[in-house]
Structures are given as C-alpha cells and as structure tokens.
Amino acid sequence: MNITTFWDAHYRIEDDELRVMIADIVTSALLAAGWSRNKLAAQTYRHPMTRRKNYLSRFSILEILADFIIKADMLAERTASHPVKNADAEFYREQQRKKREISLEAFIEGGGQVDLTGQIYLPREDVTNL
C-alpha cells in the first residue's frame, strides 16, 4: 500500500463518518493481509501531510490514519484567537521562560530595586569577599 497515494486520493473527503469507515476498511484489510498490531504501530513511514517539511520523522500507519480521520485544519488553528499548541513545545517554552524570569519577591529579596521612572537597579556584588 502506498500511503502517500492513499492520502492524496482520500484526504479531501469532508464526511467525517466516511473517513472513519475508510480508515476502518484499511486497518481491517491490513490485518487480514497478515499485518500484526506491532507492524501497524511501527514508526516506519513518512507522514504524507508533512512529507516536504519534516521528511526525517517517521510515523506509524495508525498515527497517519488517526490524522486522516481528524483532518485538522492547521491554518484555521493558527489563525484562531487561542490556537492549539504542541504540548512538548509549550513545556520547553515554559522551562526557558523560568530560566529568564524571576518573581518580584525574589527580585526584591535579592536587593533589586525599581524607581518611579521604571529604571531597574540590580544589587552590586560584594567584591571584598573574593
């Protein structure tokens, strides 16, 4: 089975129930042909949706069929007022933000000051104890 040809031929189907039926037929046909669940879950295929951008990543048939069923509209998600974010990327951004920022309490307890104009004064290190 050529997954890219399958994707290109069937991905534009708008009917959700029909996409589920097609994915079920494909899975049943592969199981009838002797494929095991492990072979279906093995990450050996390029994803047809991202074949030009992310050609090194490999996906399983089940993951590709799940994306076929969902048929996510990525452009609509990016332009939404609250777009869906990747959980791994969001976790990484949060870790990076924690490295850059400190709380106001920690800033003041460390000797930092802010004047009325917004100028920030960091405490000087004590060079006499070196």
N, C-alpha and C positions, 0 to 999 in steps of 0.2 A: 504494500500500500504506500503510495506516495502522499505523505501528509500535506505537502505544500499544494499539490494539485487538488486534494480534497478541500483544503482550506479555501483556496481561491474559487472553487466551484460552488461552495455551500455557505460561505461566511455571510453573504449579503441577505440571507433569508431573515425576514423580520419576525416571523411567527415563532414565539418562544416554545410552544409545545412541539412544533415541528422540529426545531433544533434539538430538543431533548430526545425526541424519537429517533432522529438521525444518529445522535451520539450513542444511544442505546443499541441501535442496529449495528453500528461499527464495533462497539465493545463486544456484543454477542457474536458477531462474525469472527472477530479475532480470537475469542475464547473457543469457538467451535473449530477454528483452524489450528488449535493446539497451543495457543499462547497461554502462559501462566500469568497469575496476578503479579508475580515478581517481574516478568518481562514487560508487562504493561506499565509498571511503576518505575522501570529503569530509565534513568535520565540520559537518553542517547540521541535525541532529536533536536534540531534547531527549531525554535518556535517560528511558525510562518508569519506571525504578526510583526516580529522584531528581527527577521532574518537579515535585514540590511544593516541595522544599527548594532545589534548585540549578537553577532554571529558566533562568538565563542561559548556562550552559555548554552547548556543542554537542558532539555525538558523531557518529561515522560509523556507518553500518549495520553494518559489520564489527565495530566495538567493541561495539555493542549485542548483536549475535549472539554474540560471544565471552562476554559476561556472561550471556546466555541459556543457553549451553552449560555454563558453570561453575556457575551458580546458587549463588553464595556465600551462606552463611548468616551475615549480618553480626552478628546477635545472639549466635550461638554464638562468633564470633571475638572479640567484645568481652568476653564473659564467660570466655573461656579463660584459663588461667594465663599463657600467653605469647601475647597477641593479635598479630595481624599488623598491622604499622604501615605507613603510607604512606611510601615512600622519600623523597619530597620534604619531607614534614613532619618526618621524622626528621633529615634533613640540616639543615633550618632550626633545629630544636631543639638540635642539636649545635653549630651556629655560635653560637647565643645563649648556650649554656652556656659555650663557650670565652671569650666576652666577659666573663662574670660571674665565672668562676673562674680562679684561678692555682694553679700547683703549689706544693707545700710548699717545694721547693727555691728557687723564685723568691721566695716569701714571706720565707724566712729570709735569702737573699742580699740582699734589698731592705731588710733591717733589721727586719723584723717579728718579734715575739716572742709566745709563748703561755705563761702561767704555769700552775701546777698546778691552779688553780680553773677553767681554761678561758678566762680573760679574754684577749682579743687586744689586743696593743699594736702599733699601726702606727707606723712611724718618722715623726718630725716633719720637715716640710720646712725646709730651711735658708733662713730669711728674710733673712739678712745678705748673701747674694749677689745680691739683687734690685736 
